[in-house]
Amino acid sequence: MNFSSGKLPAGFFESLLLGEQNFDKSVVLGPGTGIDCAVLDVGENYLVVKSDPITFATNQIGWYAVNVNANDIVTTGATPKWFMATILFPENQTNEELVKLIFAQIQDACEKINVNLVGGHTEVTIGIDRPIISGTMLGIVEKDKLIRQDGIKVGDVVLMTKGAPIEGISILAHEFENELKEKFSKDEINFAKNFLHTPGISVYPEAMAIRNIQGIHAMHDPTEGGMMTAIWEIAQASKKRISINSEAIFVPEIGEKLCKHFGLDPYRTIASGSLLIFCDAKSVGDIKYSLSLKDIDCFEIGIVENGDAKLIVDGELYTKEFRDEINKVF
């Protein structure tokens, strides 16, 4: 069987990770479904490591690469510190201006979250038609402040920030601007393009705003596959049942319009920019208040229940394919 673009089928991917894993004692958290970062014991603190490629967003690829990797680091309670980038440029389509632009985007994104660009690799290569970046972000967290993505508890409230699909909205507006000009105004297109920055694909601001609040048991940054895939991944990682009210998931009006235009499900479209928070009910008020001080919206969308690792949406078992809708337009 040949695979379509996007994530590997969940069952097949899980089978790759079920073999005997003889980790040394420094490995606090290794690979698994829904586990986005490795956590390593390096002495006084934990070192948190994340790798993620950027293949869609060509116009602002450097900005995406830094922030998407940083997003997963902050979901563990860690502070991003160091970034490495492997940048592949297409043969016969690369000039000094393009290279300088992408490096400037990376440097700018790093500076905004106090991260150092410490290395990587750059080359012009055959077989690709656009720049591709594979990034690796490293961060540090105190041992008693680590938040694990398999740590949710029965009774936890599920919160989401900002809305969905923020990243998808920006990608569609950037990549298909000419097509959208036929049905959308210039202001609407520019508004959608700017979702990259406002409300922004970075969840660094909200993660920093709530980092000292007790009762947060897991966080997750919805990326490829969208909001529903991200929630399902947490259910699998924690072996818990999560029940979601789809009507509570906020989709900005421009997001609804763009997804309708392209025939996409906004709940299953790439969604960096929204932070999922799984927390004790007693912590909800403090979290919402802290986020409101940063003008960040927060919505209650579900609860963790007794039961097997399943995603329940509007009272029904969620069985849709976990494949990112945005693949339909590429």
SVG drawing of the C-alpha trace seen along z (x, -y; Angstrom):
<svg xmlns="http://www.w3.org/2000/svg" viewBox="-24 -46 50 52">
<polyline fill="none" stroke="black" stroke-width="0.4" points="0.0,0.0 1.3,-3.4 0.7,-6.2 -0.8,-9.6 0.7,-12.8 0.5,-13.7 1.1,-11.7 1.6,-7.9 -1.5,-5.8 -1.8,-5.7 -1.8,-2.0 1.2,-1.5 3.1,-4.3 2.3,-2.8 3.7,0.6 7.0,-1.0 7.3,-2.2 6.2,1.0 9.4,2.9 11.8,3.3 13.3,-0.1 16.4,0.2 16.7,-3.5 19.4,-4.5 18.3,-6.0 18.7,-9.6 15.5,-9.1 12.6,-10.5 10.2,-10.5 10.7,-8.8 8.7,-8.4 5.0,-7.6 1.6,-8.7 0.8,-12.1 4.3,-12.6 5.9,-15.5 9.1,-16.0 11.9,-13.8 12.8,-14.6 16.3,-13.8 17.8,-14.0 21.0,-16.0 21.6,-16.7 20.0,-19.6 17.3,-20.1 15.6,-18.2 16.6,-18.9 13.6,-18.9 14.2,-18.2 11.8,-18.6 12.3,-18.1 9.7,-19.2 9.9,-20.0 8.1,-22.8 7.0,-21.8 3.9,-23.9 4.5,-27.5 7.0,-28.8 6.4,-32.5 7.3,-32.7 9.0,-29.3 11.7,-30.6 9.2,-32.1 7.1,-28.9 10.1,-26.7 11.2,-28.4 7.7,-28.9 6.3,-25.5 9.2,-23.8 9.1,-26.2 5.4,-25.5 6.0,-21.9 8.8,-22.8 6.6,-25.1 3.8,-22.5 6.1,-20.6 6.6,-23.6 10.1,-24.1 11.7,-27.3 13.0,-27.2 16.7,-28.0 18.5,-26.7 17.5,-26.1 19.1,-24.2 17.9,-24.3 18.5,-22.0 17.6,-24.1 17.2,-22.5 16.9,-24.9 15.7,-23.8 18.2,-23.5 18.0,-26.2 15.5,-28.2 17.7,-29.6 19.5,-33.0 21.2,-35.1 18.0,-37.1 15.9,-33.9 18.6,-32.6 19.0,-35.9 15.3,-36.2 14.8,-32.8 17.8,-33.3 16.4,-36.7 13.0,-35.1 14.7,-32.6 16.8,-35.2 13.8,-37.4 11.7,-34.6 14.5,-33.5 15.1,-37.0 11.4,-37.4 11.4,-34.4 15.1,-34.7 16.3,-31.6 19.8,-31.2 20.4,-29.8 23.3,-27.5 23.8,-25.4 22.3,-23.1 23.0,-22.5 22.2,-24.3 22.4,-23.1 21.0,-23.4 19.6,-20.0 17.9,-18.2 14.4,-16.7 12.5,-19.5 10.5,-22.4 10.5,-24.7 12.6,-25.4 12.2,-22.9 13.3,-23.4 13.7,-20.7 14.2,-22.3 15.3,-21.1 14.6,-23.1 16.1,-22.4 14.8,-23.8 15.2,-23.5 12.7,-22.8 13.1,-22.3 12.4,-18.7 9.4,-19.5 7.8,-21.6 7.8,-19.1 4.3,-18.8 3.9,-15.4 1.4,-15.0 0.4,-11.6 -0.5,-13.2 -4.2,-14.1 -6.6,-12.9 -10.2,-11.9 -12.3,-15.1 -9.8,-17.4 -11.4,-20.3 -10.2,-20.7 -9.4,-24.3 -8.3,-25.8 -6.9,-29.3 -7.5,-31.7 -9.3,-29.5 -8.8,-27.1 -7.3,-26.6 -5.0,-29.6 -2.1,-28.1 -4.4,-26.8 -6.0,-30.2 -2.6,-31.8 -1.3,-29.1 -4.4,-29.2 -4.2,-33.0 -0.5,-33.0 -0.4,-30.1 -3.7,-30.7 -3.9,-34.5 -4.5,-34.8 -7.3,-32.3 -8.9,-34.0 -8.9,-37.4 -11.9,-36.3 -14.2,-35.9 -12.5,-37.7 -11.6,-41.3 -8.0,-42.5 -8.6,-43.4 -10.0,-39.9 -7.0,-38.2 -4.5,-40.4 -6.4,-39.8 -6.1,-36.1 -2.5,-36.2 -1.7,-38.1 -3.0,-35.2 0.6,-34.1 1.3,-37.0 -2.1,-38.0 -3.4,-36.1 -0.2,-34.3 0.9,-30.7 3.1,-30.9 1.7,-29.6 4.7,-30.9 2.8,-33.9 0.0,-31.8 2.3,-29.1 4.5,-31.7 1.4,-33.4 0.2,-30.2 3.5,-28.5 3.2,-28.9 -0.4,-27.9 -1.0,-24.6 -3.2,-21.9 -2.2,-21.8 -1.7,-18.2 -1.0,-18.3 -0.7,-20.8 -0.6,-20.2 -0.1,-22.3 -2.5,-21.1 -0.5,-20.9 -0.9,-18.6 -4.4,-16.9 -5.9,-19.8 -7.7,-20.1 -9.4,-16.7 -6.2,-14.8 -4.4,-16.7 -7.1,-15.8 -7.1,-12.2 -3.4,-12.0 -3.6,-13.1 -6.3,-10.5 -3.9,-7.8 -0.9,-9.1 -2.8,-9.2 -5.0,-6.2 -8.1,-8.3 -11.4,-9.0 -11.9,-12.7 -15.4,-14.1 -15.6,-17.2 -18.4,-19.7 -17.6,-20.7 -19.8,-23.8 -17.5,-25.2 -14.5,-25.1 -14.1,-28.7 -13.5,-29.1 -13.0,-32.7 -15.4,-33.9 -12.6,-34.2 -11.6,-30.6 -15.1,-29.4 -15.2,-31.2 -11.8,-30.0 -12.5,-26.4 -15.9,-26.5 -14.3,-27.9 -11.8,-25.0 -14.1,-22.3 -12.1,-21.8 -13.1,-20.7 -11.8,-23.4 -11.5,-20.9 -9.1,-18.8 -7.0,-21.5 -3.5,-22.3 -3.9,-24.4 -0.7,-25.7 -1.5,-28.8 -4.1,-27.3 -2.9,-25.8 -4.8,-22.8 -4.8,-22.8 -5.9,-19.9 -6.3,-21.0 -8.0,-20.5 -11.4,-22.3 -10.2,-24.4 -7.5,-25.9 -9.8,-27.1 -10.5,-30.5 -6.8,-31.2 -5.9,-30.1 -8.6,-32.2 -7.7,-35.3 -4.0,-35.0 -4.7,-34.7 -7.1,-37.6 -4.3,-39.8 -2.5,-39.0 -5.7,-39.5 -5.7,-35.8 -9.1,-34.2 -9.8,-30.9 -12.6,-28.4 -13.9,-25.4 -14.4,-22.6 -14.6,-19.3 -13.8,-17.1 -11.7,-13.9 -13.9,-11.0 -13.6,-7.4 -13.1,-5.0 -10.7,-3.7 -8.5,-5.9 -11.1,-7.3 -12.3,-10.7 -16.0,-11.3 -17.4,-14.3 -20.9,-15.5 -21.7,-12.2 -20.5,-10.0 -17.2,-8.0 -15.0,-10.0 -14.0,-7.8 -13.0,-10.2 -9.7,-9.7 -6.8,-11.5 -5.4,-13.2 -4.9,-16.9 -7.6,-18.5 -5.1,-21.0 -3.6,-18.2 -6.6,-18.4 -5.5,-21.7 -1.8,-20.8"/>
</svg>
